[in-house]
Every structure is written in structure tokens, then in C-alpha cells.
Amino acid sequence: MREVFEYRVKLSSIKLDKEEIARKIGHNFLGEADKLIVQLMSIEAKGAFLIIDPSKSSFDYGAKVKSVFLKAEKIALFVTTLGEDSKRIIDSNKSDPFAYYLVDFLASQFADGMAEYMHDRVKEYATKASYCFSNRYSPGYCGWNVKEQKKLFDYFPENPCGIRLTESLLMNPIKSVSGAIALGCEIKYKEYGCKMCEEINCLYKSKL
């Protein structure tokens, strides 16, 4: 049985990049965004990660991601979610189309913040084990086929953090993120090479 490291985090402790938000929605709407952020900050998000041996994994990462994991001595797999409360808060704003769009956008920002929180926890694990660490990579991005999501979830106990996979291998609740991080003495962390990526809807490319 693999050890699973689990976390519960109030979104009030996750810092959002207000300048990035302002760039996306316009400074004039920051007041409205702040009101919706307060609603979302009441959520207790969940996250978990575990460590696997690369020699015992069968991931088909695709060429770009595979090159990162070739020298991995360990692989950290993680999942994180804002849970059903995020859907409830988003749906409660349906009567106002702009607020509905905005709170959905902000929930996605928090979901990415939680993924970064999990990356930080893996970094701490790696540092204690004298490993270097890579960027985090998720099925469906950077050429890693979303079908690999099933393999990733198979390493966890059923429905980790309350996340379920749909028949199309999307995660439910929708404000959830999964991924993998390479660990090892020869692994390097790099700035995301978004300009070289062909993924149009990548959440990292959207920050350029």
C-alpha cells in the first residue's frame, strides 16, 4: 500500500495574482471580483500526492513530457479539488451572466493555486529526500493524452479527495487538477515553455 499524503486547505490561504486577474478581466471589475473571491474563500479544498517508481509505471506521456521524466528516480502523482462547494457557489450566481462567468473564472484561478500548493508540498518532500524536482504536468496538456488520466487515478485509492472520473475521463467536481512531477538528482525545473507548446487552451499559455 502506497503512502498517500493528504491535505485540507481553506482557500483563504491561497493567494491569487490580482494583477493577472486585472489583466484578464479589466481593472474596472476588480471590485466585483473581490466580492466573489470572498464567497470562494470559504471553501475547504483537498489535495493528495503519492510517490511511485518510474520503472513500474506505464505512462505514455507524449514526446514533450516524456523527455522530462526520462531521468526521474521517483514520480510524484497528485490530485486536488475545490470540491462540490465550488459548483454550488458558481451556480448561485447563474442569475447574473457576468457574475456567473467571473466566479467560474476565479474558481479556476483558485484551482490552479491549489495545484501550485500541491507542487510546493512535493517540493518539500523532494528537498528532504535530496531530490530535485520538475514542473508539474497534467494529462490533457503539453501533448500528454487525457486518456492517461485513468492510469494516474489507478494509483490512488478510489475517488481520491472525492474526485470521480467521468466516462470521458474528465474530473468531477470540475474544479479539480491532477498531474505528475519528476523527482531525481538530474531533474531540472524550467520556466514553462509555452511558446513551443501546441496546446491552445493550456492554462499556462493563457498567462502570456
N, C-alpha and C positions, 0 to 999 in steps of 0.2 A: 504494500500500500504506500503510495507516494504521499509525502507530507504536503499539505496544502496550506499556504499562508493566507489568512483571510483578514479583511479589513472592513470596517464600517466608518464612513466619513460624512459628517454634516457638510453640505455644500457651502455653508457659510465660511468654511475654512479653505475653500478653493478660490484662488484669486484669478479673476478674469482680466484680460488685457483690454482696458477701457478704450485705449487709443485704437486698437484693432477693431473693436465694436463700432466706434465712432466712424472709422473709415468705411465700414461696411454699410452702416445704416444712416450716417449723417449725424453731425453734432446736434442738430435741432431735435433729434429724437432720443437723446440720452436720458432726458427726464423720464420719458415713458419707459425706456429700457430699465432704468433703476427701480421703478415700481414693480416691474415683472421679475427682476432679479431677486427682489425681496421675497416674492412668492416662492421662487425656486430654491432659495437658500434654506428653506425649512426641510428640504428633502435630506434623508439619510441614504447616501449612496453606498453601494457594496462593491468590493473588489477582491480578487484572489489571484495568486500565482503559484506555480509549482515548477520544479526543475526536472528535466528529462535528459537522458543520454542521447546525443545525436546519432550514435551507431544503432540505436534501437528505434529510431523514428523513420517514418516513410513519407515525409512531406515532399511534395513536388512544388517547390517554391516559385518556379519560373526563373529565367536566366538572371534577372537583376537581383532578386532577393537571394537566390542560391549562392551567388558569389560572396555574399556577406557571411553566410553560415558555413562555408567550406572549412574554415579553421576553428569552428566553435568546439569547445571542450564540454560545454553544457548549453542547454537551451532553456530559457525561462518562458513558459507559456502563461498568459494572463487573460482574465476576463474582468469586466467591470460594467456596472449598470446604474442608472438613476432610478430604476425600478418603476413600478406601476404609478407611483405618485406623480412622476413627471407627466405621464399621459393624462392623469386627472387634472393637473394644473393647466396643461396645454388645452385640453378640451373645454375647460371652464371659461376660456377666452374666445370660444368659437363665434359668439355673437358680434364680435368686433374683428373683422378680417385682418386689419393691420396688427392688432394686438396678438391675434392668433399666429400670424406669420412671425412676429417678433419674438414671442415667447418660445416658439418652436426653434428658432434660430439660437436664442440664448441657451436653451436646454442642450442644443448640440455643442455649444461652446463649453458648457459645464461637463458634458460627456467627454470631450477632448481633454478638459482639465483633469478629470478623474483618470483618464488613460495616462496622462503625464504623471499624476500622483503614483500610479502603479509602477510606472517606469522608474520613478525615484526610489520606490521600495526595492525594486530589483537591483538598482544601482547600489543600494546599501548592502544587499546580500552579496553582490559581486565583489564589492570592496573588502568585505570581511573574509571572503574566500580567496582574495588576492587575484581576482579575475578582472579583466577589462570588459567593457560592455558595448553593444552596438545600439543603433537606433531601434525603435520599435516598428514592427511591420505587421500589417493586418491582412488576412485573406480578403481578396477583392481589390487590393491596391498594389501598385508597382509590379503588375504582372502576375501576382500570386492569385491563382484562381479561387473564387469564393467557394467552390466545391470542397476545398481543403478545410473549410470550417468544421466539417463533420469530424475529420481526423483530430483537429485541435480539441474539440469538445469531448472526444472519446477518452482523453487523458484525465479528465476531471470526473468527479462524482456526478451523477445525473443532475441536470438542471443547476449548474453551479451559480451561486448568488441569485437563484430564482430565474435564471435566463433559460429560455427554451428556444430550440431551433425549429423554424417552420420547414415545410416540405421544400421550399425553395432555398433553404439554408440561410435565411435571414434570421437575425436575433429578435426575440420578443421577451421583454419590453424593447422598443425600438431604440431608445437612447442608451445603447449598450455598445461596448467596444471589446474586441478580442485581439490577441496578437502574440507575437513571438519576439524574443530578444536574444541575440547570440552572446554567449559569455566565453571568455578564454584569454590567454595571455597575449595572443596575437590579434585580438579583435580591436577594431578602432571605431570610435563614434565619429560620425561625419555630419556636417550640415546637410539637411535634406536636399538632394539634387533634383529639385522639382523641374528645372528647365529641360532635363534629359528624360523625364518621365512622360509616357504617352497617355496616362490616366487623366481624362478630362475633369472628372468630378472629385479628384482627390482632395481631402480636407487640408492637406499640407499645401498643395498648389494654390488653393484658394487664398492663402495668406500672402501671396506675392502681389 
